[in-house]
Amino acid sequence: MSPLYPWRAPQAVTQLAQWGQQYYPALAQELLAETGIDIEYTPSGMLHLDVDERDQAQRWAGQAKVRLELLSGSALKESEPALSAQSALYFPHVAQVRNPRLLSALKASLLQQGVRIEEHCEVTGLAVARGKITGVETARGVIPADQVMVAAGAWSGKLLGAMGVELAIAPVRGQMILFRAWPGLLRHIVVRAEHYLIPRRDGRVLAGSTVEQAGFDCSTTAAALAELKQAALEMVPVLAECEIERHWAGLRPGSEHGIPTITAHPGIRGLYVNSGHFRNGIALAPASARLAAGLMLNRPAIFDGAAYAIPAGSGAVNLSRQDRL
Ligand SMILES: Cc1cc2nc3c(=O)[nH]c(=O)nc-3n(C[C@H](O)[C@H](O)[C@H](O)COP(=O)(O)OP(=O)(O)OC[C@H]3O[C@@H](n4cnc5c(N)ncnc54)[C@H](O)[C@@H]3O)c2cc1C
């Protein structure tokens, strides 16, 4: 779990990512013990091919105190024989988890702890009275609550816009494909330009991803399939022998510089936001959740969260809307 180009990430993103990198191994063990679900935390390491920003990467690695190696020739061939590239930057500290399993495990853990989860139930609005949150309006009626966290991904802007805060969170479509390869074909996460490959333990290889402005349209396209396949085969030619098992699209919550908003609402007591993680929501999740929970429970913060506040001038609080209940 890491931003794709860690040296390009703003410090506010790096800070969340690094906290998550420390925390994920323990989280994986905890979830396995609690739920029996293995989220497949795997420290695969990340190889960057054909990078022309070596100096920036090295400077960043020095500042961030992470190991970075240059692999070339036989050393690269030995560690990743299927690659076509001749040299790579290697970040050994980068790990991965299997995200659908992470979600299943978190859900199972919450259910075991007695948390009620309402699925397939659209939140249509937030109920507010006299400047304080009183609940959420849903397709199944109002659910009363003293505290509400808006964590609705790309849709967060819509919900918060109705509360008078214009958050710059917009949908950014990403498409991916999945190759049915074999274990050992690829050992590391491999990145080249905007594309990457992630080898799973069972041999499957994820190839991502497009970055598209398509509004809330979540469909897949033939052009993206062709682009992803070509980029994957350029990195690892032997993938041409593997069946493409799946092709799907998702919406990222795009935000300025990819910095999420994790904060209390400036005008409505009891309302919080945790959204805008763009391309790094899985990597940043543990620290974001911990910061957000700290705000709600009034606990000491894991670090200064000022960088994740709603920027000044993001919209006035609309009182008539607030007081409608
Ligand atoms: C192709 C692709 C590849 C990615 N790869 C990575 C990666 O390698 N590493 C990484 O860290 N991140 C990755 N991401 C980004 C990551 O998936 C997101 O940053 C993350 O999912 C954001 O989490 P979230 O909970 O804020 O939003 P979401 O995951 O979008 O969850 C928001 C949820 O809120 C629900 N919702 C929205 N509105 C309402 C409403 N009104 N009522 C009820 N429910 C509502 C939605 O249905 C959804 O279930 C990738 C994303 C894509 C699309």
The ligand as a MOL file (V3000), in Angstrom:
LIG
                    3D

  0  0  0     0  0            999 V3000
M  V30 BEGIN CTAB
M  V30 COUNTS 53 58 0 0 0
M  V30 BEGIN ATOM
M  V30 1 C -9.6920 1.1010 -10.5380 0
M  V30 2 C -9.3350 1.5790 -9.1620 0
M  V30 3 C -8.1300 1.1510 -8.5870 0
M  V30 4 C -7.7890 1.5840 -7.3130 0
M  V30 5 N -6.6150 1.1360 -6.7580 0
M  V30 6 C -6.2730 1.5320 -5.5160 0
M  V30 7 C -5.0820 1.0420 -4.9070 0
M  V30 8 O -4.3250 0.2510 -5.4950 0
M  V30 9 N -4.7710 1.4740 -3.6540 0
M  V30 10 C -5.5570 2.3540 -2.9880 0
M  V30 11 O -5.2320 2.7080 -1.8640 0
M  V30 12 N -6.6970 2.8270 -3.5380 0
M  V30 13 C -7.0660 2.4430 -4.7920 0
M  V30 14 N -8.2050 2.9350 -5.3720 0
M  V30 15 C -8.9230 4.0210 -4.7010 0
M  V30 16 C -9.8480 3.5330 -3.6390 0
M  V30 17 O -10.6900 2.5120 -4.1420 0
M  V30 18 C -10.6840 4.7230 -3.1270 0
M  V30 19 O -9.8400 5.7650 -2.7120 0
M  V30 20 C -11.5390 4.2710 -1.9620 0
M  V30 21 O -12.4400 3.2690 -2.3690 0
M  V30 22 C -12.3240 5.4370 -1.3520 0
M  V30 23 O -13.0220 4.9240 -0.2590 0
M  V30 24 P -14.3480 5.5890 0.2550 0
M  V30 25 O -14.8720 4.6970 1.3160 0
M  V30 26 O -14.1070 7.0260 0.5290 0
M  V30 27 O -15.3180 5.5720 -1.0270 0
M  V30 28 P -15.9920 4.3200 -1.7220 0
M  V30 29 O -15.0970 3.1320 -1.6750 0
M  V30 30 O -16.4530 4.8090 -3.0680 0
M  V30 31 O -17.2230 4.0100 -0.7880 0
M  V30 32 C -18.2800 4.9390 -0.6720 0
M  V30 33 C -19.5350 4.1440 -0.4220 0
M  V30 34 O -20.5930 5.0510 -0.1150 0
M  V30 35 C -21.7440 4.6070 -0.7790 0
M  V30 36 N -22.6340 5.7710 -0.9770 0
M  V30 37 C -22.4080 6.8680 -1.7270 0
M  V30 38 N -23.4460 7.7190 -1.6420 0
M  V30 39 C -24.3440 7.1240 -0.8140 0
M  V30 40 C -25.6240 7.4980 -0.3440 0
M  V30 41 N -26.1880 8.6700 -0.6730 0
M  V30 42 N -26.2930 6.6540 0.4800 0
M  V30 43 C -25.7300 5.4800 0.8590 0
M  V30 44 N -24.5050 5.0680 0.4340 0
M  V30 45 C -23.8250 5.8830 -0.3850 0
M  V30 46 C -21.2390 4.0500 -2.0880 0
M  V30 47 O -22.1920 3.1710 -2.6440 0
M  V30 48 C -19.9850 3.3260 -1.6300 0
M  V30 49 O -20.2810 2.0340 -1.2020 0
M  V30 50 C -8.6170 2.4960 -6.6190 0
M  V30 51 C -9.8210 2.8990 -7.1930 0
M  V30 52 C -10.1850 2.4570 -8.4470 0
M  V30 53 C -11.4980 2.9020 -9.0570 0
M  V30 END ATOM
M  V30 BEGIN BOND
M  V30 1 1 1 2
M  V30 2 1 2 3
M  V30 3 2 2 52
M  V30 4 2 3 4
M  V30 5 1 4 5
M  V30 6 1 4 50
M  V30 7 2 5 6
M  V30 8 1 6 7
M  V30 9 1 6 13
M  V30 10 2 7 8
M  V30 11 1 7 9
M  V30 12 1 9 10
M  V30 13 2 10 11
M  V30 14 1 10 12
M  V30 15 2 12 13
M  V30 16 1 13 14
M  V30 17 1 14 15
M  V30 18 1 14 50
M  V30 19 1 15 16
M  V30 20 1 16 17
M  V30 21 1 16 18
M  V30 22 1 18 19
M  V30 23 1 18 20
M  V30 24 1 20 21
M  V30 25 1 20 22
M  V30 26 1 22 23
M  V30 27 1 23 24
M  V30 28 2 24 25
M  V30 29 1 24 26
M  V30 30 1 24 27
M  V30 31 1 27 28
M  V30 32 2 28 29
M  V30 33 1 28 30
M  V30 34 1 28 31
M  V30 35 1 31 32
M  V30 36 1 32 33
M  V30 37 1 33 34
M  V30 38 1 33 48
M  V30 39 1 34 35
M  V30 40 1 35 36
M  V30 41 1 35 46
M  V30 42 1 36 37
M  V30 43 1 36 45
M  V30 44 2 37 38
M  V30 45 1 38 39
M  V30 46 1 39 40
M  V30 47 2 39 45
M  V30 48 1 40 41
M  V30 49 2 40 42
M  V30 50 1 42 43
M  V30 51 2 43 44
M  V30 52 1 44 45
M  V30 53 1 46 47
M  V30 54 1 46 48
M  V30 55 1 48 49
M  V30 56 2 50 51
M  V30 57 1 51 52
M  V30 58 1 52 53
M  V30 END BOND
M  V30 END CTAB
M  END
